[in-house]
Amino acid sequence: MFSYIVGKITYRSESGIILENNGIGYEITMSSYALKCLEDMQEEVKIHTYFQVRDDGVSLFGFYTLDEKEMFLNLISVSGVGPKGAITILSNVSYGDLEVVISSQDLKTLSSIKGIGKKTAERLIIELKDKVGISSPAGSAVFESVSLNSEISDAIEVLFGLGVSRMEATKLAQSCYVSGDSAEEIIRKALSQMRN
């Protein structure tokens, strides 16, 4: 019904905004990523939207970019993931990093998100890995087996904890990994690479 709304933000909260357009204030739920992008916006903004109609009411969900909205639509296409759950996922992992998480079959990251159990995380990976797949080196099976390595996953978590974006941490850990490396060795090489 509403593809997007252009208006001025009159109220902000931790979960969304009120966007005024022609004297009407639209209450829009958004991810923390999208809200951060809007932090310093004082002029009119364009918010891409998804309109949900349920027996108990209607809700409007908003996105700063079309890419984020597309990821949201992919998420809610998975059984067991509703709009609020999708927003929760996008608040914990930005849509760009989420592509990496799903493509690398990072079950640990997905299942650590509040409200997303292991079974839902597995469904997300199975159903979305082909939809959101990012190009891997030569598209080889080697890349997939490296992605699933627990030492790499552990290294990614540590790098992410140090403030490196999940996407960058994943790229670094995978590019530094040599067969037999421990998580500590991967981290050491990744940090060295970042300094150069």
Secondary structure, 3 states (H helix, E strand, C coil): CCCEEEEEEEEECCCEEEEEECCEEEEEEECHHHHHHCCCCCCCEEEEEEEEEECCEEEEEEECCHHHHHHHHHHHCCCCCCHHHHHHHHHHCCHHHHHHHHHCCCHHHHHCCCCCCHHHHHHHHHHHCCCCCCCCHHHCHHHHHHHCCHHHHHHHHHHHHCCCCHHHHHHHHHHHCCCCCCHHHHHHHHHHHHHC
